[in-house]
Amino acid sequence: MVKIRLQRFGAHKAPKYRIVAADSRSPRDGKFLEILGTYNPLTNPATVTVDAEKVNAWIAKGAQPTTTVKNILVANKVIAK
């Protein structure tokens, strides 16, 4: 199953995340299928850049967003509640 989830990168105590489509069996920071956007929680407000077309294409193919990613996408009006 393909999941749309966060992949952590950045320095120690300065996290940044990529929003990626990845196989659910791969590790958090492991192999992924495609980068869909980025998320930086340290800025105020949090900075989010997302390619809505890619996200909607993966969801149409059956990919499931994690709870956190779903909340981010709904807040940025990429997907409906």
C-alpha positions as MATLAB code, in Angstrom:
seq = 'MVKIRLQRFGAHKAPKYRIVAADSRSPRDGKFLEILGTYNPLTNPATVTVDAEKVNAWIAKGAQPTTTVKNILVANKVIAK';
ca = [
       0.000    0.000    0.000;
       1.210    3.493   -0.810;
       1.101    6.124    1.933;
       1.481    9.881    1.669;
       3.569   10.736    4.715;
       6.268   12.966    6.187;
       9.968   12.243    5.756;
      12.219   14.094    8.187;
      15.365   15.921    7.118;
      17.235   18.936    8.444;
      19.623   19.457   11.317;
      19.444   18.181   14.886;
      16.638   20.023   16.742;
      15.737   21.858   13.501;
      13.364   19.499   11.711;
      12.033   19.998    8.223;
       9.874   17.496    6.441;
       9.225   16.350    2.900;
       5.742   15.185    2.015;
       6.341   12.003    0.036;
       4.505    9.105   -1.503;
       6.143    5.942   -0.153;
       5.464    2.244    0.256;
       4.043    1.632    3.720;
       6.708   -1.025    4.394;
       9.677    1.309    3.830;
      11.259    3.132    6.806;
      10.349    6.744    7.615;
      13.480    8.241    6.068;
      13.994    5.452    3.540;
      13.049    4.901   -0.064;
      10.139    6.886   -1.482;
       8.307    7.027   -4.794;
       7.904   10.775   -5.288;
       8.335   14.069   -3.419;
       5.015   15.925   -3.247;
       5.986   18.954   -1.147;
       7.683   20.269    1.980;
       6.628   21.251    5.507;
       8.579   23.465    7.919;
       6.966   23.590   11.382;
       9.524   25.994   12.876;
       8.354   29.100   11.029;
       5.413   31.057   12.366;
       3.026   30.181   10.747;
       4.313   26.826    9.501;
       5.489   26.899    5.878;
       3.915   24.366    3.550;
       4.545   23.945   -0.176;
       2.560   21.220   -1.907;
       2.076   20.184   -5.531;
      -1.713   19.709   -5.435;
      -1.845   17.965   -8.822;
       0.627   15.298   -7.727;
      -1.153   14.768   -4.393;
      -4.545   14.377   -6.055;
      -3.051   12.020   -8.664;
      -1.624    9.759   -5.925;
      -4.902    9.809   -3.994;
      -6.750    8.863   -7.196;
      -4.362    5.899   -7.541;
      -5.311    4.758   -4.021;
      -2.600    6.293   -1.834;
      -3.668    6.956    1.761;
      -2.406   10.093    3.578;
      -1.394    9.709    7.212;
      -3.390   11.628    9.821;
      -0.800   14.406   10.110;
      -0.434   14.821    6.352;
      -4.208   14.797    5.913;
      -4.504   17.627    8.467;
      -1.812   19.616    6.635;
      -3.493   19.095    3.256;
      -6.945   20.044    4.570;
      -5.558   23.178    6.244;
      -3.981   24.228    2.923;
      -7.151   23.391    0.959;
      -5.424   20.750   -1.186;
      -8.047   18.124   -0.325;
     -11.526   18.344    1.182;
     -12.319   17.179    4.710;
];
